[in-house]
Amino acid sequence: MRNTTLTFLLASTLYIAQAQTKVTPRPLTLDEYDKAKTFAVADLDKDTYVKFDNTYVLDRYESRKPYFITGDDGLKKRIDLYKLIAKDGMQEIGTMVFYTNEKGEVFKAIVPDFTADGKVWEKYFQDIDDINKKEKNYILKLSYVLSKELSFQQYKLLNGGKDMKEEGATYGNDICFPGDEVISMASGGTKMLKDVKSGEEIITVDPATNKSAAVKVKGLTVHEAKNYALTRLVLVSAKTNNTKNGLEVFLTNKILQATPNHPMMTKDGNRKMGEVLQGQEVICLNEKTGKYEAFTVLQKTEHSEGVQKVYNIVADGGSTLLVNGVMVMQK
């Protein structure tokens, strides 16, 4: 299985926007996918309609301006989208993404049409994973833009095509986190959950006021090692500013995983992790501002990471704790 610099498996896009238009898509072939990777746009600011071999066209997606995304590292990236069209029948066969980093390097990705064969999707997944190894959080930024621009469905091939039944993951009454999730300590630092000791103090947050306080840990609840089903949420806070050159986005993200039945507080009330929906908001700590803010669920996936123990904190007070900077309920 491919390694990735992110701690989550991207639930990538199978977009269905074409089904809502008069354009009838057709599958992108593997040969066409490889050929499209050679296409270049000379001037991303001016070239909105570019022909190749009188066979294919890159057409600026909905005449959109580029995205300029700045992450927590302060580095600005540019993302431009083009429709990939086969001139014969003017059929849309994919979306081409040009990603330009702060050094002027351009990385290209071709998001296949949803009718494409699984081998084409596997190639796409491999390519964006390779780019992600060079460009930190590339997949996150790509996912943010695609989720804003394209209607999409969840796709499962990133875990080798396995679903949860094939993984044989355990569902049950254990309400816990993997041991390497990070806990916010009252001292101002963080600690992996499995290393937190009785007597230490952690941060709890009042859901009504978002005010934090310190509470003492009584101990850890440790569940025996099993192949637990885990829900993983990718949460983002995006501050946007529409400028004459494009959409400026300042993007902060958090990733949280726990057993699907662990409760957490959302803007819509208390929900089990497995019931939290894409687009819902949860309260997180913004380390840059020191404030508790609403982060939006960008992606939700369910997976298994093999046999392991899971943990939960028993604290002397408070109803919440901060795990990976996300406010969750104590249980």
Protein Blocks (a to p, Z undefined) as FASTA:
>chain_A
ZZdfbfbdcdddddfklmmmmbdcddddfklmmmmmmpccfblmlmmbdcehhlaccdde
hhiacdddddfkopacdddddddddfehpaafbdcdddddfkopacddddddfkbcfklm
mmmmmmmmmmmmmmghklmmmmmmmmmmpccdddfklnoopafklnopacdjbdcddfkb
ccddfkopacdfklpcehiacddddfklopacddddfbdcdddddddddddddddddddd
ddfkbccdddddddddddfklccddfkbpcdfklpcghiacddddfknopacddddfbdc
dddebjadddddddeedjbdceehiacddZZ
